[in-house]
Amino acid sequence: MKYATLAASIMLGLLFVTFSSIFFFGTMPEQKLNPEETHFMAAFGPTGYMKFVKVFEMLGGILLLVPKTRNLGLLCVGPVIVNILAYHQLVKGDGIFNPILIVICALSLFLLWAERKAWAGLVK
């Protein structure tokens, strides 16, 4: 179980670090956006909110890579994951059954379950 938790946290951490690095280095490929996405990004991009989210994505990914700070990393990326799911369901319209979204949710839920004793204080 120890190695599965370590592998899951490394995979999830590298996913978030990679995606936020792509944003910060400006190497994101151009994508064709539907009208809803265009309006959303027109409001979302210039305000600096996207940079704010990507900083938490990077910070959470780095914290996930270190076993002692794994729970703090989950705390940072939890709201980001909820925003990603909401974006894909409500704005993009392709639903939450995208394979990468399923992997991200499965890894984060597995890590939450593996560290359930540490999180128990929040629900009691």
C-alpha positions in Angstrom: 0.0 0.0 0.0 2.9 2.3 0.8 4.3 2.0 -2.8 0.9 2.4 -4.4 0.3 5.6 -2.5 3.7 6.9 -3.4 3.2 6.1 -7.1 -0.2 7.7 -7.1 1.1 10.9 -5.5 4.0 11.1 -7.9 1.7 10.6 -10.9 -0.8 13.2 -9.7 1.9 15.6 -8.7 3.7 15.3 -12.1 0.4 15.8 -13.9 -0.2 19.1 -12.1 3.4 20.3 -12.3 3.5 19.5 -16.0 0.2 21.2 -16.9 1.0 24.3 -14.9 4.5 24.5 -16.4 3.1 24.4 -19.9 0.9 27.4 -19.0 3.8 29.4 -17.4 6.2 28.7 -20.2 3.7 29.7 -22.9 3.9 26.4 -24.8 0.2 25.6 -24.7 -1.0 24.5 -28.2 -3.7 26.6 -29.9 -7.1 25.1 -29.5 -10.3 25.8 -31.3 -12.8 27.1 -28.7 -16.5 27.0 -28.9 -18.4 30.3 -28.2 -19.0 29.5 -24.5 -15.3 28.8 -24.0 -14.3 32.0 -25.8 -16.6 34.1 -23.6 -15.4 32.3 -20.5 -11.7 32.8 -21.3 -12.3 36.4 -22.3 -13.4 37.0 -18.7 -11.1 34.5 -17.1 -7.8 35.3 -18.8 -7.2 39.1 -18.5 -8.1 39.2 -14.8 -5.1 37.1 -13.8 -7.3 34.5 -12.2 -5.8 31.8 -14.5 -2.3 32.6 -13.2 -3.7 32.4 -9.6 -5.2 28.9 -10.3 -2.0 27.7 -12.0 0.1 28.8 -9.1 -2.0 26.6 -6.8 -1.8 23.8 -9.3 2.1 24.1 -9.4 2.3 24.4 -5.6 -0.1 21.5 -5.0 1.8 19.3 -7.5 5.1 20.0 -5.9 3.7 19.3 -2.4 2.2 16.0 -3.7 5.7 14.9 -4.8 7.0 15.1 -1.2 5.4 12.4 1.0 5.4 14.4 4.2 3.4 17.2 2.5 1.1 15.1 0.5 -2.0 16.1 2.4 -1.3 19.8 2.1 -0.8 19.2 -1.7 -4.2 17.5 -1.8 -5.7 20.5 0.0 -4.2 22.8 -2.6 -5.3 20.8 -5.7 -8.8 19.9 -4.4 -10.5 23.1 -5.4 -8.5 23.1 -8.7 -9.9 19.6 -9.5 -13.5 20.8 -8.7 -12.9 23.8 -11.0 -11.6 21.5 -13.8 -14.7 19.2 -13.5 -17.0 22.2 -13.5 -15.4 23.7 -16.5 -15.6 20.5 -18.5 -19.2 19.9 -17.5 -20.6 23.4 -17.7 -18.5 25.4 -20.1 -16.7 23.0 -22.5 -19.7 20.7 -22.7 -17.8 17.4 -23.2 -18.7 16.1 -19.8 -16.7 14.7 -17.0 -15.9 11.4 -18.7 -12.7 12.6 -20.3 -10.0 9.9 -19.7 -7.5 12.4 -18.1 -10.2 13.7 -15.8 -11.1 10.2 -14.7 -7.4 9.5 -14.0 -7.0 12.8 -12.0 -10.2 12.1 -10.0 -9.3 8.4 -9.4 -5.7 9.3 -8.2 -6.9 12.0 -5.9 -9.7 9.9 -4.4 -7.3 7.1 -3.9 -4.9 9.4 -2.0 -7.7 10.8 0.1 -8.8 7.2 1.0 -5.2 6.1 1.7 -4.8 9.1 4.1 -8.3 8.9 5.5 -7.0 8.9 9.1 -5.3 12.2 8.7 -8.5 13.7 7.1 -10.8 12.2 9.7 -10.4 15.3 11.9 -12.1 17.4 9.4 -15.4 15.4 9.4 -15.6 14.7 13.1 
